[in-house]
Amino acid sequence: MKFKINREFFAAGLSQVVNIVSNRPTLPVFSNVLIEAEDGKVRLTTTNLEIGILCLVKAEVIVPGSITLPVKKLKDIVSGLMGSEISFELVSGTKVKITSGSSDAVMTGIETEQFPPLPVVSNENLFEVEQSDLSTMIKSVSYAQSTDENRYVLNGVFFNFSDDGLVLVATDGRRLATCERKVAVSENKLTPFILPAKTVNELQKQLGNKGKVSIGLSERQVMFEVDIDEKADNGLCDKIKIVSKVVEGNYPQYKQVIPKDSGNRIEIERDMFLRSVDFAAKVTTDKNNSVHLNISQNSVEVAANGGENEASNKIAVQYEGAEMKIAFNPQFLSDPLKALTQDVVVFEFKDELSPGVIKTKDEGFLCVIMPQRK
């Protein structure tokens, strides 16, 4: 095995696959990256058995072959090499020599046969969505995932399919966020699935603003193939592939949580709403961790009382209904406001004991937030 590769290209490829590798793997080979060289490309693969990532990097392959090396140590070595081009050669057994300019290193790996192959996902149940759309959808809901391991079915984002679109849902039991986009899906009936939180985070890192992402499903696995930005001069080619287990279990009937008629509706400037919530939250304490929305004619006052400290800010809105005072966890208000980009959002409410709802005017997004009791 021998190939030559641009140092920056190699570093870019390793950066794509290093994040999922555990610091305390169950087996030493799970600390490694599988390096396969053939046909002018170097294929880089890592896995932790829950999720696997594969990317391809342009290279001059002199002798095809494969080896696995500790990926974090390899990434550090590649970053520290002095030259712009790397010569990578398997010199004996599992020993590799890496040379670049005036610097060289020798690393010992593990045989390729010990590296578990990525699961194969059928292309039968396959659909495509714009990367920018999926990225926006994930950002719009992922903050609402649960971190309670006892409620494992909530530890991820639920992908649900309608006749003409895709719906993403996340909830921790105290708030629920959904986002919907119209996409062309397979003629086959697609099965909803729960994407684990770790995969959600990794997928979000890989998604860009251009190109498509293909999603393929099998019984217990889901595959994402992310188009590469061909204009980016990073040596990556073809697609980045992510294969992940899905969370097994039945997701809650989330539609039952969404209020059918909140009664009152106001439009409010998103940035001002967010800044007011963050400002009021500065005086909250662990004991008094709530902000109040004091809604009166043509204004919303966002206020908090932390015992010795108080803060408030008034926002002008169009509203002529009854006066209302509703308390919320400030984080639950600020998370969706930070995730959105629209200039104006809609806030719907009924009374101080009923959920509040933050929506976008195009109705593609909503977040249901439970109030705090006084």
C-alpha positions as CSV (number, residue, x, y, z in Angstrom):
1,M,0.0,0.0,0.0
2,K,1.4,3.4,-1.0
3,F,-0.1,6.7,-2.0
4,K,0.7,10.4,-2.2
5,I,-1.8,13.0,-0.9
6,N,-2.1,16.7,-0.3
7,R,-1.6,17.3,3.4
8,E,-4.5,19.7,3.7
9,F,-6.8,17.3,1.8
10,F,-5.8,14.4,4.1
11,A,-6.4,16.6,7.2
12,A,-9.8,17.7,5.9
13,G,-10.8,14.1,5.3
14,L,-9.7,13.0,8.8
15,S,-11.7,15.9,10.3
16,Q,-14.8,14.6,8.7
17,V,-14.6,11.2,10.4
18,V,-12.8,11.8,13.7
19,N,-15.7,13.1,15.8
20,I,-17.6,9.9,16.4
21,V,-14.6,8.0,17.8
22,S,-14.8,7.4,21.5
23,N,-12.0,8.2,24.0
24,R,-12.8,4.9,25.7
25,P,-13.7,2.4,23.0
26,T,-14.8,-1.1,23.8
27,L,-12.2,-2.5,21.4
28,P,-8.9,-0.8,20.3
29,V,-9.9,-1.0,16.6
30,F,-12.8,1.4,17.3
31,S,-10.2,4.1,18.0
32,N,-9.0,3.6,14.4
33,V,-9.8,4.9,11.0
34,L,-10.0,2.4,8.1
35,I,-7.8,3.7,5.3
36,E,-8.4,2.1,1.9
37,A,-6.5,3.3,-1.2
38,E,-7.6,2.6,-4.8
39,D,-8.6,4.2,-8.1
40,G,-7.2,7.6,-7.3
41,K,-9.0,7.9,-4.0
42,V,-8.4,7.2,-0.3
43,R,-11.5,6.0,1.6
44,L,-11.6,7.0,5.3
45,T,-14.1,5.2,7.6
46,T,-14.7,5.3,11.3
47,T,-17.4,3.6,13.4
48,N,-18.5,3.1,17.0
49,L,-21.1,0.5,16.1
50,E,-23.9,3.0,16.7
51,I,-22.8,5.4,13.9
52,G,-20.3,5.1,11.0
53,I,-18.9,7.8,8.7
54,L,-17.2,7.4,5.4
55,C,-15.6,10.0,3.1
56,L,-13.3,9.9,0.1
57,V,-10.3,12.1,-0.6
58,K,-8.4,12.6,-3.8
59,A,-5.0,11.0,-3.9
60,E,-2.3,9.5,-6.2
61,V,-2.6,5.8,-5.5
62,I,0.7,4.0,-6.3
63,V,0.0,0.6,-4.7
64,P,-3.6,-0.2,-3.6
65,G,-4.2,-1.5,-0.1
66,S,-5.7,-0.9,3.3
67,I,-4.8,-0.5,7.0
68,T,-6.4,0.9,10.2
69,L,-4.6,3.6,12.3
70,P,-5.5,5.5,15.5
71,V,-7.4,8.3,14.0
72,K,-6.9,11.1,16.6
73,K,-3.1,10.4,16.7
74,L,-3.0,10.3,12.9
75,K,-4.9,13.6,12.6
76,D,-2.4,15.2,15.0
77,I,0.6,13.9,13.1
78,V,-0.8,15.0,9.7
79,S,-1.5,18.5,11.1
80,G,2.1,18.8,12.3
81,L,3.9,17.6,9.2
82,M,6.1,20.3,7.5
83,G,5.5,19.7,3.8
84,S,2.5,20.2,1.6
85,E,2.4,16.7,0.2
86,I,2.4,13.4,2.2
87,S,3.9,10.1,1.1
88,F,2.0,7.3,2.9
89,E,3.4,3.8,2.8
90,L,2.7,0.5,4.5
91,V,6.3,-0.7,5.0
92,S,5.8,-4.0,6.9
93,G,2.9,-5.8,8.6
94,T,0.8,-3.1,10.2
95,K,3.6,-0.5,10.3
96,V,3.2,2.7,8.2
97,K,5.7,5.4,7.3
98,I,4.4,8.9,6.7
99,T,6.8,11.4,5.1
100,S,6.3,15.1,4.2
101,G,9.0,17.6,3.5
102,S,11.7,17.3,6.2
103,S,9.4,15.5,8.6
104,D,8.5,11.8,8.9
105,A,6.6,9.5,11.3
106,V,6.1,5.8,11.8
107,M,2.8,4.5,13.1
108,T,1.6,1.0,14.0
109,G,-2.0,0.0,13.2
110,I,-4.4,-2.9,13.4
111,E,-5.2,-5.3,10.6
112,T,-8.1,-4.3,8.3
113,E,-9.9,-7.6,9.0
114,Q,-10.6,-6.6,12.6
115,F,-12.5,-3.4,11.5
116,P,-16.3,-4.0,11.4
117,P,-17.8,-3.1,8.0
118,L,-20.5,-0.4,7.8
119,P,-24.0,-1.9,7.5
120,V,-25.5,-1.9,4.0
121,V,-28.7,0.1,3.7
122,S,-31.0,-0.7,0.7
123,N,-31.7,2.1,-1.8
124,E,-35.3,1.0,-2.2
125,N,-36.7,3.3,0.4
126,L,-34.8,6.4,-0.6
127,F,-35.6,10.0,-0.9
128,E,-33.7,13.3,-1.4
129,V,-34.0,16.6,0.4
130,E,-32.0,19.9,0.0
131,Q,-29.2,20.0,2.5
132,S,-30.2,23.6,3.5
133,D,-33.7,22.5,4.2
134,L,-32.7,19.5,6.3
135,S,-30.1,21.6,8.2
136,T,-32.7,24.3,8.9
137,M,-35.2,21.7,10.1
138,I,-32.8,20.0,12.4
139,K,-31.7,23.3,13.9
140,S,-35.3,24.2,14.4
141,V,-36.1,21.2,16.6
142,S,-33.0,19.5,18.0
143,Y,-32.7,21.7,21.1
144,A,-35.9,20.1,22.4
145,Q,-34.5,16.5,22.5
146,S,-34.6,14.9,25.9
147,T,-31.3,14.1,27.7
148,D,-33.1,11.8,30.2
149,E,-31.7,8.3,29.5
150,N,-34.8,6.7,31.2
151,R,-36.9,8.2,28.3
152,Y,-34.7,6.8,25.6
153,V,-37.3,7.2,22.8
154,L,-37.1,11.0,23.3
155,N,-33.3,11.0,23.0
156,G,-33.4,11.9,19.4
157,V,-35.3,13.5,16.5
158,F,-38.4,11.8,15.1
159,F,-38.5,11.7,11.3
160,N,-42.1,11.3,10.2
161,F,-43.6,11.2,6.7
162,S,-46.8,12.6,5.3
163,D,-48.1,12.2,1.7
164,D,-46.1,15.1,0.4
165,G,-43.5,15.9,3.0
166,L,-41.2,15.3,5.9
167,V,-41.8,16.3,9.5
168,L,-39.1,16.5,12.2
169,V,-40.2,16.4,15.8
170,A,-38.3,16.6,19.2
171,T,-39.6,16.8,22.7
172,D,-38.4,16.4,26.3
173,G,-41.9,16.3,27.8
174,R,-42.0,20.0,28.7
175,R,-41.7,21.4,25.2
176,L,-42.2,20.1,21.8
177,A,-40.8,21.4,18.5
178,T,-41.9,20.4,15.0
179,C,-40.8,21.5,11.5
180,E,-42.3,20.5,8.2
181,R,-41.1,20.7,4.6
182,K,-42.6,19.4,1.3
183,V,-40.3,16.9,-0.3
184,A,-40.7,14.2,-2.9
185,V,-40.5,10.8,-1.2
186,S,-40.3,7.3,-2.5
187,E,-43.4,5.6,-3.8
188,N,-42.8,2.9,-1.2
189,K,-44.3,3.6,2.2
190,L,-41.6,5.1,4.4
191,T,-41.4,4.0,8.0
192,P,-41.0,6.8,10.6
193,F,-37.8,6.5,12.6
194,I,-36.0,8.1,15.6
195,L,-32.5,9.4,14.8
196,P,-30.3,9.3,17.9
197,A,-29.1,12.6,19.4
198,K,-25.4,11.8,18.6
199,T,-26.2,11.2,15.0
200,V,-28.3,14.3,14.8
201,N,-25.4,16.3,16.0
202,E,-22.9,14.7,13.6
203,L,-25.3,15.0,10.7
204,Q,-25.8,18.7,11.4
205,K,-22.1,19.2,11.2
206,Q,-21.9,17.6,7.7
207,L,-24.8,19.5,6.1
208,G,-24.1,22.5,4.0
209,N,-26.1,25.1,2.2
210,K,-25.8,23.6,-1.3
211,G,-26.6,20.2,-2.8
212,K,-28.8,17.4,-1.7
213,V,-28.8,14.7,1.0
214,S,-30.1,11.2,0.1
215,I,-31.8,9.3,3.0
216,G,-32.1,5.5,2.8
217,L,-33.9,3.3,5.3
218,S,-33.7,-0.3,6.4
219,E,-35.3,-2.0,9.4
220,R,-32.9,-0.8,12.0
221,Q,-30.5,1.5,10.1
222,V,-30.7,4.8,8.3
223,M,-28.2,6.1,5.8
224,F,-27.5,9.7,4.8
225,E,-25.4,10.5,1.7
226,V,-24.4,14.1,1.8
227,D,-23.4,15.8,-1.5
228,I,-19.9,17.4,-1.5
229,D,-19.5,21.0,-2.5
230,E,-17.5,20.6,-5.6
231,K,-16.3,24.2,-5.5
232,A,-14.7,23.7,-2.1
233,D,-11.0,23.1,-2.6
234,N,-10.6,20.5,0.2
235,G,-9.9,17.4,-1.8
236,L,-13.1,15.6,-0.8
237,C,-15.0,13.8,-3.5
238,D,-18.3,11.9,-4.2
239,K,-20.4,12.0,-1.0
240,I,-20.0,11.7,2.7
241,K,-21.9,8.7,4.0
242,I,-23.3,8.4,7.5
243,V,-24.9,5.1,8.6
244,S,-26.6,5.0,12.0
245,K,-28.7,2.8,14.1
246,V,-32.2,4.1,14.9
247,V,-33.7,4.4,18.3
248,E,-36.0,1.4,18.8
249,G,-39.4,2.1,20.3
250,N,-42.6,4.0,19.6
251,Y,-42.5,7.8,19.6
252,P,-45.3,9.5,21.5
253,Q,-48.4,10.8,19.7
254,Y,-47.0,14.3,19.4
255,K,-50.0,15.8,17.5
256,Q,-52.1,15.4,20.6
257,V,-49.9,17.9,22.5
258,I,-50.4,20.6,19.9
259,P,-53.2,23.0,20.9
260,K,-55.9,23.1,18.3
261,D,-57.0,26.6,19.3
262,S,-55.0,28.8,21.6
263,G,-57.4,31.7,21.4
264,N,-55.0,34.6,21.3
265,R,-52.4,35.4,18.7
266,I,-49.8,38.1,18.5
267,E,-47.0,38.8,16.1
268,I,-43.8,39.9,17.7
269,E,-40.3,40.8,16.4
270,R,-38.2,37.7,17.0
271,D,-34.9,39.5,17.8
272,M,-36.5,41.9,20.3
273,F,-38.4,39.0,21.9
274,L,-35.1,37.0,22.2
275,R,-33.1,39.9,23.6
276,S,-35.9,40.7,26.1
277,V,-36.0,37.1,27.4
278,D,-32.2,36.9,27.7
279,F,-32.1,40.3,29.5
280,A,-34.8,39.2,32.0
281,A,-33.2,35.8,32.5
282,K,-30.0,37.5,33.8
283,V,-31.7,38.1,37.2
284,T,-33.2,34.7,37.6
285,T,-31.9,32.2,40.1
286,D,-32.1,28.4,40.6
287,K,-35.0,29.0,43.0
288,N,-36.8,31.6,40.8
289,N,-36.0,30.4,37.3
290,S,-38.8,31.9,35.3
291,V,-39.7,34.9,33.2
292,H,-43.2,36.3,33.0
293,L,-44.9,37.5,29.9
294,N,-47.2,40.3,31.1
295,I,-49.5,40.7,28.1
296,S,-51.7,43.8,28.0
297,Q,-53.2,46.1,25.4
298,N,-50.6,46.6,22.6
299,S,-47.6,45.5,24.6
300,V,-45.8,42.4,26.0
301,E,-43.6,43.0,29.0
302,V,-40.9,40.4,29.6
303,A,-40.0,40.5,33.2
304,A,-38.2,38.4,35.9
305,N,-37.8,38.7,39.7
306,G,-34.8,37.0,41.2
307,G,-35.5,38.0,44.8
308,E,-33.1,41.0,45.3
309,N,-32.9,41.7,41.5
310,E,-35.5,42.5,38.9
311,A,-35.4,43.2,35.1
312,S,-38.0,43.9,32.5
313,N,-38.5,45.1,28.9
314,K,-41.6,46.1,27.0
315,I,-42.3,45.2,23.4
316,A,-44.9,46.9,21.3
317,V,-47.4,44.5,19.7
318,Q,-50.9,44.6,18.3
319,Y,-53.1,43.1,20.9
320,E,-56.5,44.1,22.3
321,G,-57.5,41.1,24.3
322,A,-57.7,40.4,28.0
323,E,-54.6,41.0,30.2
324,M,-52.6,37.9,30.9
325,K,-49.5,36.9,32.9
326,I,-47.8,33.7,31.9
327,A,-44.6,32.3,33.4
328,F,-42.1,30.2,31.4
329,N,-38.6,28.7,31.8
330,P,-36.5,31.4,29.9
331,Q,-34.4,28.7,28.2
332,F,-37.5,27.2,26.7
333,L,-38.4,30.6,25.1
334,S,-35.0,31.5,23.9
335,D,-34.0,28.2,22.3
336,P,-36.6,28.3,19.5
337,L,-36.1,32.1,19.0
338,K,-32.3,31.5,18.6
339,A,-32.9,28.6,16.1
340,L,-35.2,30.6,13.8
341,T,-34.1,33.3,11.3
342,Q,-37.4,34.9,10.5
343,D,-37.8,38.6,11.5
344,V,-41.3,38.1,13.0
345,V,-42.7,35.1,14.9
346,V,-46.2,34.4,16.1
347,F,-46.9,33.7,19.8
348,E,-50.2,32.0,20.6
349,F,-51.6,31.6,24.1
350,K,-54.9,30.9,26.0
351,D,-54.3,31.4,29.7
352,E,-51.7,31.2,32.4
353,L,-52.1,27.4,32.8
354,S,-52.2,26.5,29.1
355,P,-49.2,25.9,26.8
356,G,-47.7,28.8,24.8
357,V,-47.0,28.3,21.1
358,I,-44.2,29.9,19.1
359,K,-44.8,29.7,15.3
360,T,-43.5,31.0,12.1
361,K,-45.9,32.9,9.8
362,D,-45.5,30.3,7.0
363,E,-46.8,27.6,9.5
364,G,-43.8,25.3,8.8
365,F,-42.6,25.4,12.3
366,L,-44.1,25.5,15.8
367,C,-42.8,25.0,19.4
368,V,-45.2,24.1,22.2
369,I,-44.0,25.3,25.6
370,M,-45.5,24.3,28.9
371,P,-45.9,27.2,31.4
372,Q,-44.6,27.2,34.9
373,R,-47.0,27.2,37.8
374,K,-46.8,30.0,40.3
